[in-house]
Amino acid sequence: MKHHVVVELLRTIVIGLLLCRPVLAAAFSDAPLATSTKISEVSVMSEKKSSPVHRSVQTASGRISYTEQGSGPVALFVHGVLLNGYLWRHQLEDLSDVCRCIAVDLLAHGDTEIAPDQDVSVTANAEMLKEFLDALHIDQVDLVGNDSGGGIAQIFAALYPERVRSLTLTDCDTHDNWPPEAFKPFLAIAAAGSLHGTLETMLMDKSVYRSPQALGPAYEHPERLSDYSIEKYLRPLFRTEQRTHDLQRFLAAFDNKHTLAIETQLKTLKAPTLIVWGTDDVYFDVKWSHWLAENIPGTRRRVELQGARIFFPEERWQEFDKELRAHWQAAQKTARQVAP
């Protein structure tokens, strides 16, 4: 069978099967970023004094990969399933003038290296964040999470509230909405052993990635997503058979028992909290932003971005970064006022 026939057949199969949610996006490429290379792929960003640096650090949970930029108080950015720190490239570039921005690669994602049989659940990822901060000798962070990374951020904040200077949650798994209904078809595809073929198809024909049946709904403007970005997102997940298997284990571990287990602690969380939600996200309805605001006593502000979808930190980073700056400034002011 000729190559173009194979590609067309795979494309047809994936479009028929992939009713998955937007969180199929993103992971860093196989090669580490050069320290002199900017993460940003657009020219409109203003130049900063620092450049992003790609690093890794050994922890009990594995060698954790991360990218950092800037100096000052640490802001820790946590991505969701099938993504990695590349999602936060605009935040690292734009906010590095006010803080040390760190975007971590979760277990079974990006360039993070783990044991083939270790726990990769969302709670295990929250524990990894603590180990990661300990390894870097970081006491407190301004914590930011998106998608399942937002759920992991909730678990971390509930278990280690003293490590959270402020919290920002965007469209994410919440309470018993984990996984949401719209993501279950993709979980079924992965459980059936088709994850490798799905990733391969989207890498071979990137129009599949952007299609309405695949990742198109993740973006307001999927046609603007470059082939380069798709490679950065998907290639690490496809690099070895073990990496794809680790991702399958991560997906298989999805269970709302993890967020339900920390509900009581979450309802006592006093860290200043910002909630920013896209109104056009069919996977995480705006009602979940209200749930978070009503159940986290530290909530200071809830913002709706009209028409935004789950990956608005990438597409509408200017609006989001403006909210982050104001939130961090207010949190710092409050901390100074209550300091002895």
Backbone hydrogen bonds, N-H to C=O, Kabsch-Sander energy under -0.5 kcal/mol:
donor,donor_aa,acceptor,acceptor_aa,energy
6,V,2,K,-2.1
7,V,3,H,-2.6
8,E,4,H,-2.0
9,L,5,V,-2.4
10,L,6,V,-2.8
11,R,7,V,-2.5
12,T,8,E,-2.1
13,I,9,L,-2.3
14,V,10,L,-2.7
15,I,11,R,-2.4
16,G,12,T,-1.5
17,L,13,I,-1.7
18,L,14,V,-3.9
19,L,17,L,-1.4
24,L,21,R,-0.9
25,A,22,P,-1.7
37,T,34,A,-1.9
45,M,42,V,-0.5
53,V,68,E,-2.6
54,H,33,L,-0.6
55,R,53,V,-0.5
55,R,66,Y,-3.2
57,V,64,I,-2.0
59,T,62,G,-2.0
62,G,59,T,-1.5
63,R,113,E,-1.7
64,I,57,V,-2.8
64,I,62,G,-0.9
66,Y,55,R,-2.6
67,T,103,A,-2.3
68,E,53,V,-2.4
69,Q,101,C,-2.0
71,S,96,S,-0.8
75,A,100,R,-2.3
76,L,142,D,-1.7
77,F,75,A,-0.5
77,F,102,I,-3.0
78,V,144,V,-2.8
79,H,77,F,-0.5
79,H,104,V,-0.6
83,L,80,G,-1.8
87,L,84,N,-2.0
88,W,85,G,-1.8
89,R,86,Y,-1.7
92,L,88,W,-2.4
93,E,89,R,-2.0
94,D,90,H,-2.7
95,L,91,Q,-2.7
96,S,92,L,-0.7
98,V,95,L,-1.9
99,C,95,L,-1.1
100,R,73,P,-2.2
101,C,69,Q,-2.8
101,C,99,C,-1.0
102,I,75,A,-2.9
103,A,67,T,-3.0
104,V,77,F,-1.6
104,V,102,I,-0.6
105,D,65,S,-2.7
106,L,104,V,-0.6
109,H,106,L,-1.7
112,T,109,H,-1.4
113,E,63,R,-2.6
118,Q,115,A,-1.1
125,N,121,S,-1.9
126,A,122,V,-1.9
127,E,123,T,-2.2
128,M,124,A,-2.0
129,L,125,N,-1.9
130,K,126,A,-1.3
131,E,127,E,-2.1
132,F,128,M,-3.0
133,L,129,L,-2.5
134,D,130,K,-2.5
135,A,131,E,-2.5
136,L,132,F,-1.4
137,H,134,D,-1.3
138,I,133,L,-2.7
139,D,137,H,-0.5
141,V,163,R,-2.1
142,D,74,V,-2.2
143,L,141,V,-0.9
143,L,166,S,-2.7
144,V,76,L,-2.7
145,G,168,T,-2.2
146,N,78,V,-1.7
147,D,171,D,-3.1
149,G,146,N,-1.7
150,G,147,D,-1.4
151,G,147,D,-1.2
152,I,148,S,-2.3
153,A,149,G,-2.1
154,Q,150,G,-1.9
155,I,151,G,-2.0
156,F,152,I,-2.7
157,A,153,A,-2.8
158,A,154,Q,-2.2
159,L,155,I,-2.3
160,Y,156,F,-2.9
163,R,160,Y,-2.0
164,V,161,P,-1.4
165,R,141,V,-2.7
165,R,163,R,-0.7
166,S,141,V,-1.1
167,L,272,P,-2.6
168,T,143,L,-2.6
169,L,274,L,-2.5
170,T,145,G,-2.1
173,D,147,D,-0.7
174,T,177,N,-0.6
177,N,174,T,-2.9
178,W,176,D,-1.2
178,W,179,P,-0.5
183,F,180,P,-1.7
184,K,180,P,-0.7
184,K,181,E,-1.0
186,F,183,F,-0.6
187,L,183,F,-1.7
188,A,184,K,-2.1
189,I,185,P,-1.8
190,A,186,F,-2.5
191,A,187,L,-2.5
192,A,188,A,-1.6
193,G,190,A,-1.6
194,S,189,I,-2.1
198,T,194,S,-2.1
199,L,195,L,-2.6
200,E,196,H,-2.4
201,T,197,G,-2.3
202,M,198,T,-2.0
203,L,199,L,-1.7
204,M,200,E,-2.3
205,D,201,T,-2.5
208,V,205,D,-1.8
209,Y,205,D,-0.7
210,R,206,K,-1.4
211,S,208,V,-1.0
214,A,211,S,-1.4
215,L,209,Y,-1.7
216,G,211,S,-2.6
218,A,215,L,-1.9
219,Y,216,G,-1.9
224,R,221,H,-1.8
225,L,222,P,-1.5
230,I,226,S,-1.8
231,E,227,D,-2.3
232,K,228,Y,-2.3
233,Y,229,S,-2.4
234,L,230,I,-2.6
235,R,231,E,-2.1
237,L,234,L,-1.0
238,F,234,L,-0.7
238,F,235,R,-1.3
239,R,236,P,-0.8
244,T,240,T,-1.7
245,H,241,E,-2.0
246,D,242,Q,-2.7
247,L,243,R,-1.9
248,Q,244,T,-2.0
249,R,245,H,-2.0
250,F,246,D,-2.2
251,L,247,L,-2.3
252,A,248,Q,-2.3
253,A,249,R,-1.2
254,F,251,L,-1.5
256,N,178,W,-0.6
258,H,255,D,-1.6
260,L,256,N,-2.4
261,A,257,K,-1.6
262,I,258,H,-0.5
262,I,259,T,-0.7
263,E,260,L,-1.1
266,L,262,I,-2.6
267,K,263,E,-1.7
268,T,265,Q,-1.7
269,L,266,L,-1.4
273,T,298,G,-2.3
274,L,167,L,-2.7
275,I,301,R,-2.3
276,V,169,L,-2.3
277,W,303,V,-2.8
279,T,305,L,-2.1
280,D,308,A,-2.4
281,D,278,G,-0.8
282,V,280,D,-0.8
285,D,283,Y,-0.5
288,W,285,D,-2.0
289,S,286,V,-1.3
290,H,286,V,-1.3
291,W,287,K,-2.0
292,L,288,W,-2.1
293,A,289,S,-2.2
294,E,290,H,-2.3
295,N,291,W,-1.4
296,I,292,L,-2.0
298,G,269,L,-1.5
299,T,296,I,-2.0
300,R,273,T,-3.1
301,R,273,T,-1.3
303,V,275,I,-3.4
305,L,277,W,-3.0
306,Q,304,E,-0.8
308,A,305,L,-1.9
311,F,218,A,-1.4
312,F,309,R,-1.6
314,E,311,F,-1.6
315,E,311,F,-1.8
316,R,312,F,-2.6
320,F,316,R,-1.9
321,D,317,W,-3.2
322,K,318,Q,-1.7
323,E,319,E,-1.5
324,L,320,F,-2.3
325,R,321,D,-2.7
326,A,322,K,-1.9
327,H,323,E,-2.4
328,W,324,L,-2.9
329,Q,325,R,-2.4
330,A,326,A,-2.2
331,A,327,H,-2.4
332,Q,328,W,-2.4
333,K,329,Q,-2.1
334,T,330,A,-2.4
335,A,331,A,-2.3
336,R,332,Q,-2.1
337,Q,333,K,-1.8
338,V,334,T,-1.8
339,A,335,A,-1.0
